Amino acid sequence: MSGSALVEARGLSRVFDVSRPWVNRVIEGTDKAYLKAVADVSFTIERGQTLALVGESGSGKSTVAKMVVGLLPPTAGSVSFDGIDMWAPAREAERQKLRRRLQMIFQDPFASLNPRWRVDRIIADPIRAFNLTSDKAETEARAGELLRLVGLDPADGVKYPHEFSGGQRQRICIARALSSNPDFIVCDEPTSALDVSVQAQILNLMRDLQDKLGLTYLFISHNLAVVRHMATRIGVMYLGRIVENAPANELFEAPRHPYTRALIDALPDLSMSGRKRRVIEGEIPNPIEPPAGCAFHPRCPLAFERCRSELPPLLPHGDRQVACHAVEAGQA
């Protein structure tokens, strides 16, 4: 791991057993079925920066997020946080100490908050769990500071989650994530359940907090327009693999992979430039029975014979990485 890297994933893979019960398989004469949700995903997140993973539903983004934060063990590969392997059995004691420095913000703020707890108790729970304060008064004061930090009134701490709007609830989730003084936050679709105007407020808040507190983010989204203003780098995922990883500005200015180009073409043309759009035809393949070769080839306008038989590796191209035979052949 490089000196400025906080998080590093190497060869992450996750396979789920989705087989029918044993009796059904015997009667029907079927074999076990496996779903490869993530396959050989690697990336590095530098301190104070944001890596965004984008792609259609079912591309494996949230599975990667859960493995990185420690909620789901990988089938293969490793995740290192500040030089410590998150899943090495011999380092269990060190991994437990890292829990405070890792937090997660979920997609649905209402579902991720205990409806029976007051907001001040919700925010104070990690503070108590990690023994970050010496007494009750200090804990309550810290909870009030965090509410003020995310744009709410400390007096709101006596209320319950149902008494807030969706945007306010997400601010409470952010305050709870910050209560353990983390270095790294995984944001799993944190604005997709919110109105567009509220999305902008939450994104601006997260950017301000990152600058103020020196936070590092892994930002999961299916919306390129959202991550454009959040991410330092963007990893584009398709059917469990990263197909392009590039600095955010370069990705939008000159996308290389055909799938990345199609995603950008799908963005609204607010400037009314009249640019041509290339619509992605077809649906994302069944991950239980993925196509041979490049998984995108059934929908790719540049696909040729090699794409149908050989899986393209993720290769460096300057400051980016691309997994595409057409790019290697100079056709894209």
C-alpha positions in Angstrom: 0.0 0.0 0.0 1.3 3.5 -0.9 1.9 6.0 1.8 -1.1 8.2 1.0 -3.5 5.3 0.4 -6.1 4.7 3.2 -8.1 1.8 1.6 -6.9 -0.8 -0.9 -8.9 -3.6 -2.3 -7.1 -6.4 -4.2 -8.8 -9.1 -6.3 -12.1 -8.8 -4.4 -14.6 -11.5 -5.3 -17.9 -12.6 -3.8 -19.9 -15.7 -4.8 -23.4 -16.5 -3.4 -24.9 -20.0 -3.3 -28.4 -19.5 -4.8 -29.2 -23.2 -5.2 -32.6 -24.6 -4.6 -33.0 -26.9 -1.6 -31.3 -30.3 -1.8 -34.6 -32.2 -2.1 -35.7 -30.1 -5.0 -32.4 -30.6 -6.8 -32.6 -34.3 -6.4 -36.2 -34.5 -7.7 -35.6 -32.1 -10.6 -32.1 -33.4 -11.4 -30.5 -29.9 -11.2 -27.1 -28.9 -10.0 -26.1 -26.2 -7.5 -26.3 -22.6 -8.8 -23.9 -19.9 -7.9 -24.1 -16.1 -8.4 -20.8 -14.3 -8.9 -21.8 -10.8 -7.6 -18.2 -9.4 -7.6 -15.3 -10.7 -9.6 -11.6 -9.6 -9.2 -12.3 -6.0 -8.2 -9.2 -3.9 -7.3 -8.9 -0.2 -6.4 -7.1 2.2 -4.1 -8.6 5.2 -2.2 -6.2 8.0 -1.2 -6.6 9.8 2.1 -9.1 12.7 1.9 -10.4 11.7 -1.6 -13.5 10.1 -2.9 -13.8 7.0 -5.1 -17.2 6.6 -6.7 -18.5 3.2 -8.0 -21.2 3.6 -10.5 -23.2 1.2 -12.7 -26.7 -0.2 -13.2 -28.6 -2.1 -10.5 -27.1 -5.6 -10.1 -23.5 -4.5 -11.0 -22.1 -5.4 -7.6 -21.5 -1.9 -6.2 -23.3 -2.5 -2.8 -21.7 -5.9 -2.4 -18.2 -4.3 -2.8 -19.2 -1.6 -0.2 -20.3 -4.2 2.4 -17.0 -6.1 1.9 -14.9 -3.0 2.3 -16.6 -1.9 5.5 -16.5 -5.4 7.0 -20.2 -6.4 6.8 -19.6 -9.2 4.3 -16.6 -11.5 4.0 -15.1 -11.8 0.5 -14.9 -15.2 -1.2 -11.5 -14.2 -2.5 -9.2 -11.2 -2.4 -8.4 -8.7 0.4 -9.2 -5.3 1.8 -6.6 -3.3 3.6 -7.4 -0.3 5.8 -4.4 1.8 6.8 -2.2 -1.2 6.1 -4.3 -3.7 8.1 -5.9 -6.6 6.3 -9.6 -6.4 7.3 -10.2 -10.1 6.9 -7.0 -11.7 8.1 -7.9 -14.0 11.0 -4.6 -13.4 12.7 -5.4 -9.7 13.0 -8.8 -9.9 14.6 -7.8 -7.7 17.5 -6.4 -5.0 15.3 -9.5 -5.2 13.1 -11.8 -4.6 16.1 -9.9 -1.4 16.9 -10.6 -0.2 13.3 -14.3 -0.4 13.7 -14.5 3.1 15.1 -12.7 4.5 12.0 -15.1 2.9 9.5 -18.7 4.0 9.2 -21.5 3.7 6.6 -24.4 5.8 5.4 -27.2 3.8 3.9 -29.7 4.5 1.1 -32.9 4.7 3.1 -32.5 7.0 6.1 -35.8 6.0 7.7 -35.0 2.3 7.6 -31.6 2.7 9.0 -32.8 4.6 12.1 -34.3 3.0 15.2 -37.9 4.4 15.2 -38.2 3.8 19.0 -35.1 5.8 19.9 -34.9 9.6 20.2 -32.4 11.2 17.9 -30.0 12.2 20.6 -29.8 8.5 21.7 -29.3 7.4 18.1 -26.3 9.7 17.7 -24.9 9.1 21.1 -24.9 5.3 20.8 -21.6 5.0 18.9 -20.0 7.5 21.3 -20.9 5.3 24.2 -20.0 2.1 22.4 -16.5 3.3 21.7 -16.1 5.1 25.1 -15.3 8.4 23.4 -16.6 10.6 26.3 -16.2 10.4 30.1 -19.7 11.1 31.3 -23.4 11.6 30.3 -23.2 15.3 30.1 -20.2 15.2 27.7 -22.0 12.7 25.6 -25.1 14.8 25.3 -23.0 17.9 24.5 -21.2 16.0 21.7 -24.5 14.8 20.3 -25.7 18.4 20.2 -22.5 19.5 18.4 -23.0 16.9 15.8 -26.6 17.9 15.1 -25.4 21.5 14.7 -22.6 20.3 12.4 -25.1 18.7 10.0 -27.4 21.7 9.9 -29.9 20.7 12.6 -30.8 22.2 16.0 -29.5 20.5 19.1 -33.0 20.8 20.5 -34.1 18.3 17.8 -32.4 15.6 19.7 -35.6 14.9 21.8 -37.6 14.1 18.7 -38.1 10.7 17.0 -37.1 9.8 13.4 -40.7 10.0 12.1 -40.9 13.6 13.0 -38.3 14.6 10.4 -38.3 14.9 6.6 -36.3 12.6 4.4 -33.5 15.1 4.0 -33.4 15.8 7.8 -33.3 12.0 8.5 -30.3 11.7 6.2 -28.6 14.5 8.1 -29.2 12.5 11.3 -27.6 9.4 9.7 -24.6 11.5 8.7 -24.3 12.8 12.3 -24.5 9.3 13.6 -21.7 8.2 11.2 -19.6 11.1 12.4 -20.1 10.4 16.1 -17.3 7.8 16.3 -14.8 10.3 14.7 -14.2 8.1 11.6 -11.6 8.5 8.9 -13.5 6.6 6.2 -17.2 6.5 5.3 -18.9 4.3 2.8 -21.9 6.1 1.3 -24.3 3.6 -0.3 -26.7 5.5 -2.5 -27.1 8.2 0.2 -29.2 10.6 -1.9 -31.2 8.3 -4.2 -34.3 8.3 -1.9 -34.4 12.1 -1.7 -35.9 14.8 -3.9 -33.5 16.5 -6.4 -33.3 19.8 -4.5 -32.6 18.0 -1.2 -30.0 15.8 -2.9 -27.9 18.9 -3.8 -28.1 20.0 -0.1 -26.9 16.7 1.2 -24.1 16.4 -1.4 -22.9 19.9 -0.5 -23.0 19.0 3.2 -20.9 15.9 2.6 -18.3 17.9 0.5 -18.1 20.5 3.3 -17.6 17.9 6.0 -15.0 16.1 3.9 -13.0 19.4 3.6 -13.5 20.2 7.2 -12.8 16.8 8.8 -10.4 15.3 6.2 -12.8 12.4 5.5 -12.3 9.7 2.9 -15.3 8.4 1.0 -16.3 5.4 -1.0 -19.4 6.7 -2.8 -21.8 4.1 -4.3 -24.3 5.4 -6.9 -26.1 4.5 -10.2 -26.3 8.2 -11.1 -23.2 9.7 -12.9 -24.6 13.2 -12.6 -24.5 12.9 -8.8 -20.9 11.5 -8.5 -19.6 14.0 -11.1 -19.5 16.7 -8.3 -18.4 14.3 -5.5 -15.7 12.0 -6.8 -12.0 12.3 -7.2 -12.0 9.0 -9.2 -14.8 7.0 -10.7 -14.9 3.2 -11.1 -17.5 2.0 -13.6 -18.8 -1.5 -12.8 -20.7 -3.9 -15.0 -21.9 -7.3 -13.9 -19.5 -7.5 -11.0 -16.3 -6.1 -12.6 -14.7 -2.7 -12.9 -14.6 -1.9 -16.7 -13.1 1.6 -16.4 -11.4 3.5 -13.5 -10.3 7.1 -14.1 -10.1 10.5 -12.6 -13.6 12.1 -12.6 -12.8 14.9 -14.9 -11.1 12.7 -17.5 -13.9 10.2 -17.4 -16.5 12.8 -18.4 -14.3 14.5 -20.9 -13.1 11.4 -22.7 -14.8 8.1 -21.7 -13.1 5.1 -23.3 -15.2 2.0 -22.5 -18.4 1.7 -24.6 -20.4 1.2 -21.4 -19.1 4.3 -19.8 -19.9 6.3 -23.0 -23.4 4.9 -23.0 -23.9 5.9 -19.3 -22.7 9.5 -20.0 -24.9 9.7 -23.2 -27.9 8.9 -21.0 -27.4 12.0 -18.9 -29.8 14.9 -19.6 -28.3 17.4 -22.1 -29.1 20.5 -20.0 -27.0 22.7 -22.3 -29.1 21.6 -25.3 -26.0 21.1 -27.4 -27.8 18.6 -29.7 -25.3 15.9 -29.1 -26.1 12.5 -30.4 -27.1 9.8 -27.9 -26.4 6.2 -28.0 -29.0 4.2 -26.1 -27.9 1.0 -24.3 -30.0 -1.7 -25.8 -31.1 -4.8 -24.0 -30.9 -5.7 -20.3 -28.0 -6.5 -18.0 -27.3 -10.3 -18.3 -28.3 -12.9 -15.7 -25.3 -13.0 -13.3 -26.0 -16.7 -12.6 -25.4 -17.5 -16.3 -23.2 -14.6 -17.6 -22.2 -14.5 -21.3 -18.8 -15.8 -22.3 -16.0 -13.4 -22.9 -16.8 -9.7 -22.2 -20.1 -9.6 -20.3 -21.0 -6.3 -22.1 -20.6 -7.8 -25.6 -24.3 -8.6 -26.2 -25.1 -4.9 -25.8 -21.9 -3.4 -27.2 -22.0 -1.7 -30.6 -18.2 -2.3 -31.0 -18.1 -6.0 -30.1 -16.2 -8.4 -32.4 -15.3 -12.0 -32.2 -12.7 -11.8 -29.6 -15.1 -10.0 -27.2 -17.4 -13.1 -27.4 -14.8 -15.5 -26.3 -12.1 -13.8 -24.2 -12.5 -11.8 -21.0 -10.7 -8.4 -21.4 -8.3 -7.6 -18.5 -8.3 -4.3 -16.8 -5.2 -2.6 -18.4 -3.6 0.8 -17.7 -4.0 3.7 -20.1 -2.2 6.7 -18.7 -3.9 7.6 -15.4 -6.9 5.3 -16.0 -7.6 1.6 -16.5 -9.9 0.1 -19.1 -11.1 -3.4 -19.7 -12.1 -3.5 -23.4 -10.8 -5.4 -26.4 -12.0 -2.6 -28.7 -9.9 0.0 -26.9 -6.9 -2.3 -27.1 -7.5 -2.7 -30.9 -7.8 1.1 -31.3 -11.4 0.9 -32.3 -12.7 3.0 -29.4 
